[in-house]
Amino acid sequence: MKNIDLHIHTTASDGTLSPSQVVAEARRAGLAVISITDHDTTAGLEEAIEASREAGIEFIPGVEISATHPIAEAHILGYWVDFKSQALAQFLSSPLSTRTARIAEMCKKLGELGMPVDPDEVFREAADAEAVGRPHVARVMLRKGYVKNMDEAFDRFLGEGKPAHVKRFKNTTADTIRMIHACGGISVIAHPGLIRDQALIDALIQEGVMGIEVYCHEHKKTQASRFSRLARGRGLLITGGSDYHGAMLDKPFRLGDLQVPYECYERLLEARRRLKTGS
């Protein structure tokens, strides 16, 4: 059975493998279709497209956009977005422009907690990543011995409401969904099992989101079943992806471990065809 993975991160955001390395891993894993969906950036897509072409893997250009809603934050996946669109680039760059100050403020708070981290260390850790954020801070904390793993960094210090957390500017969920559609893309709710309030999922559907990520390492079987029923009941596309970041997040799974039905890709393709033809 053909396997696919439509939620993967690279060094363009907070993954540990370059786009070409991700494609090589996907080929070794026998994946038929992949999508790279870096956080708030499309910087790695051209490299991934070329590598996928050479590897004989179907590739969907993607992005995962962090967005805000009065209920809570949500992550929205965009598939087949026109990643060369100037409108999309400007939309994504607005939150990114605040990240340098945010990293500096987080480092200041960590220093006050007795864990000095120089912002330059974080940016060196991020290397060429366009989207620098908390995972890079957490990696420095791990290397300096302040925490035992990435989860501890977030659970004790960097997560929302924790002592070193700093809020950042985000586009709204409604604007994010509209932008993805304006760029010819398909919008999908990422890892809904991490959304605590069901009302947010309902709100995103009301705002016009087109799909929901049912297959995900973060989901228990009962959650996947519930989201599958929700999708069918509300006319949403069903997708799936591992949210693979390489070795960074201390997770035991490898690329290709998650089984996502090839049928999900076929239905996405059909939805894209309808969008392009207006049918």
TAUR-V808240 format. One record per residue. N is the residue number from 0. RES is the residue in one small letter. OMEGA is omega in whole degrees, 0 to 359 (* if undefined). NEAR is the number of other ideal C-beta (glycine too) atoms within 12 Angstrom. D_FIRST is the distance of its C-alpha to the first C-alpha in Angstrom with 1 decimal. Layout:
# TAUR-V808240
n-><N	N>
res-><RES	RES>
omega-><OMEGA	OMEGA>
near-><NEAR	NEAR>
d_first-><D_FIRST	D_FIRST>
This chain:
# TAUR-V808240
n-><0	1	2	3	4	5	6	7	8	9	10	11	12	13	14	15	16	17	18	19	20	21	22	23	24	25	26	27	28	29	30	31	32	33	34	35	36	37	38	39	40	41	42	43	44	45	46	47	48	49	50	51	52	53	54	55	56	57	58	59	60	61	62	63	64	65	66	67	68	69	70	71	72	73	74	75	76	77	78	79	80	81	82	83	84	85	86	87	88	89	90	91	92	93	94	95	96	97	98	99	100	101	102	103	104	105	106	107	108	109	110	111	112	113	114	115	116	117	118	119	120	121	122	123	124	125	126	127	128	129	130	131	132	133	134	135	136	137	138	139	140	141	142	143	144	145	146	147	148	149	150	151	152	153	154	155	156	157	158	159	160	161	162	163	164	165	166	167	168	169	170	171	172	173	174	175	176	177	178	179	180	181	182	183	184	185	186	187	188	189	190	191	192	193	194	195	196	197	198	199	200	201	202	203	204	205	206	207	208	209	210	211	212	213	214	215	216	217	218	219	220	221	222	223	224	225	226	227	228	229	230	231	232	233	234	235	236	237	238	239	240	241	242	243	244	245	246	247	248	249	250	251	252	253	254	255	256	257	258	259	260	261	262	263	264	265	266	267	268	269	270	271	272	273	274	275	276	277	278>
res-><m	k	n	i	d	l	h	i	h	t	t	a	s	d	g	t	l	s	p	s	q	v	v	a	e	a	r	r	a	g	l	a	v	i	s	i	t	d	h	d	t	t	a	g	l	e	e	a	i	e	a	s	r	e	a	g	i	e	f	i	p	g	v	e	i	s	a	t	h	p	i	a	e	a	h	i	l	g	y	w	v	d	f	k	s	q	a	l	a	q	f	l	s	s	p	l	s	t	r	t	a	r	i	a	e	m	c	k	k	l	g	e	l	g	m	p	v	d	p	d	e	v	f	r	e	a	a	d	a	e	a	v	g	r	p	h	v	a	r	v	m	l	r	k	g	y	v	k	n	m	d	e	a	f	d	r	f	l	g	e	g	k	p	a	h	v	k	r	f	k	n	t	t	a	d	t	i	r	m	i	h	a	c	g	g	i	s	v	i	a	h	p	g	l	i	r	d	q	a	l	i	d	a	l	i	q	e	g	v	m	g	i	e	v	y	c	h	e	h	k	k	t	q	a	s	r	f	s	r	l	a	r	g	r	g	l	l	i	t	g	g	s	d	y	h	g	a	m	l	d	k	p	f	r	l	g	d	l	q	v	p	y	e	c	y	e	r	l	l	e	a	r	r	r	l	k	t	g	s>
omega-><179	179	181	175	187	178	185	179	181	178	175	172	186	174	181	180	176	177	180	178	177	180	178	176	180	178	178	181	178	180	181	183	174	169	173	187	182	182	169	177	175	189	184	191	182	178	181	179	180	180	180	178	180	182	180	180	175	185	175	175	184	177	173	186	175	185	182	178	179	179	182	175	174	174	182	177	175	181	181	174	173	188	175	180	177	178	179	180	179	179	181	185	181	176	183	184	181	190	180	179	180	179	180	180	177	179	177	180	178	178	178	177	179	180	184	175	178	178	179	177	181	181	173	178	182	179	184	181	178	181	181	184	185	179	179	174	181	179	177	178	179	181	181	176	180	179	181	180	182	181	180	179	181	184	184	190	191	181	181	180	180	192	180	180	176	179	176	179	175	171	179	178	181	179	180	179	179	181	178	180	179	179	176	185	176	184	185	176	179	177	183	178	177	177	187	185	180	181	179	178	178	180	180	176	178	180	173	178	189	184	180	181	183	183	186	179	182	186	169	181	180	178	180	179	181	180	177	178	178	181	182	181	184	177	181	171	178	177	178	178	188	188	184	178	189	183	193	189	177	179	185	187	177	176	181	180	180	179	178	184	178	179	178	178	181	180	173	178	180	178	178	178	180	178	184	182	181	182	*>
near-><11	21	29	40	48	50	47	53	47	46	36	41	46	40	43	30	34	27	40	27	28	43	36	23	35	38	26	16	28	22	41	29	39	47	53	55	54	48	45	41	40	43	32	40	39	19	29	42	27	16	28	32	16	15	27	16	36	29	38	39	37	48	51	44	45	37	42	26	30	15	21	23	30	41	44	52	49	51	48	36	41	25	36	16	23	14	21	32	23	15	35	38	21	24	32	33	18	23	37	22	19	30	37	23	25	41	34	22	26	35	22	15	22	14	29	18	39	20	27	16	27	35	24	18	31	33	22	22	36	30	40	42	39	41	36	41	44	41	38	35	37	29	22	23	13	26	28	16	22	32	20	19	37	27	19	23	34	40	24	19	13	23	21	35	25	28	22	29	20	29	31	26	36	24	26	42	36	25	33	45	30	21	32	25	40	44	46	52	47	46	35	40	29	25	31	15	17	19	16	27	36	23	25	41	30	16	28	26	43	35	44	44	52	40	40	37	31	27	29	14	13	11	25	29	17	20	38	28	16	29	30	17	14	22	16	32	37	38	51	45	49	43	41	41	38	29	21	32	27	21	23	11	22	22	39	28	21	34	25	40	25	23	23	39	36	21	30	39	24	17	30	26	16	15	24	15	9	7	9>
d_first-><0.0	3.8	6.4	9.9	13.4	16.3	19.2	20.4	24.1	26.0	29.6	30.5	30.8	30.3	27.5	28.3	26.3	27.2	24.9	24.5	23.8	21.1	19.4	19.9	18.3	15.2	15.0	15.5	12.8	10.2	10.1	9.7	12.3	15.1	18.4	21.5	23.7	26.8	29.6	32.1	31.7	29.9	31.5	28.4	26.6	28.2	27.5	23.8	23.6	25.2	23.1	19.8	21.2	22.1	18.8	16.8	15.0	15.4	18.0	19.5	23.1	23.7	26.4	27.0	30.6	32.7	34.9	37.6	38.5	41.5	39.4	37.5	35.4	31.9	29.3	28.0	25.0	25.6	22.9	24.1	27.6	30.2	30.6	33.6	35.4	38.8	38.7	35.5	36.9	40.1	38.3	36.3	39.4	41.6	40.1	39.6	43.3	44.2	42.0	44.7	47.2	44.7	43.8	47.5	48.3	45.5	47.0	50.4	49.4	47.8	51.0	53.0	50.9	51.8	48.7	49.8	47.1	48.2	46.2	46.2	44.2	41.5	41.5	41.3	38.4	36.6	37.4	36.3	34.4	35.6	34.9	36.9	36.8	37.0	34.1	36.2	39.3	37.4	36.4	40.1	41.1	38.7	40.1	43.7	43.1	43.8	40.6	38.4	35.1	33.8	33.6	37.2	38.2	36.8	37.8	41.4	42.3	40.1	38.5	40.1	43.4	43.6	46.7	45.2	43.1	44.2	43.0	42.0	42.2	39.1	38.7	38.4	35.1	36.6	37.5	34.1	32.2	34.7	34.4	30.7	31.1	34.1	32.1	29.6	27.0	24.9	26.1	24.1	25.5	24.2	23.7	25.8	26.0	28.5	30.7	33.3	34.9	33.0	35.7	34.3	31.0	33.0	35.2	32.3	31.1	34.7	34.8	32.0	28.8	25.9	23.0	22.3	19.9	18.5	15.9	18.1	19.2	22.6	21.7	22.2	20.2	23.3	23.5	19.9	20.7	24.0	22.8	20.2	23.2	25.3	23.1	23.0	26.7	27.7	25.6	23.7	20.4	17.8	16.5	15.4	16.2	17.4	20.9	20.8	24.3	24.0	26.3	28.9	28.2	28.3	24.9	23.1	19.5	18.0	16.0	12.3	13.2	12.7	9.5	9.9	8.1	7.9	10.5	12.9	13.1	13.7	16.4	17.9	18.2	20.0	22.2	23.1	24.0	26.2	27.9	28.7	30.1	31.8	30.4>
